[in-house]
């Protein structure tokens, strides 16, 4: 068992799939400083492969729960969800091949239930809030990922604190917790 206590990491997911593309016309492509910074995250946290987590719980800002509570993906082999439009054709051919972990998804649900937080197990593909940063941070796609939604209809600041407390034991269970998002996300206002 790994004795390394894994952190909680908050990362940007960039502007759609641009960080994965060759087009650097807006300085947002794969050679941009921001893409390179995200690509270095794993090497800054893990000095050796022996420290790598057994799994990742990834909370994507691009997955808003449709049901009451939070949603957790139980998919063993998540497909891709290209939740963007207007990008070059190659951006719809990207495949991040990490496996899911249904047993771990059930563990996450169990921890949430113990804290009185409602959640549901669902099948969910990887959205770009997950696969874009993961392509950069761990292109090998060799660590299973379970994704979890957000739900702004149910969580205030106190609830978010309780959620963090409920998930905290996972850090000592060989799990890296990653959240994705951006401080601002109005591409239309910025570029058009």
Protein Blocks (a to p, Z undefined) as FASTA:
>chain_A
ZZbdcddddddebjajllmpmblklopafkbmklmmmmmmmmmmmmbfklpcfbdcdddf
kbccfbecjdddfbfbdcdddfbehiafklmmgccfbdcdfklmmmmmmmmmmnopacdd
ddddddfklmmmmmmmmmnopaccddddddfklmcfklmmmmmmmmmmmmmnopacdddd
dfbdcfklmmZZ
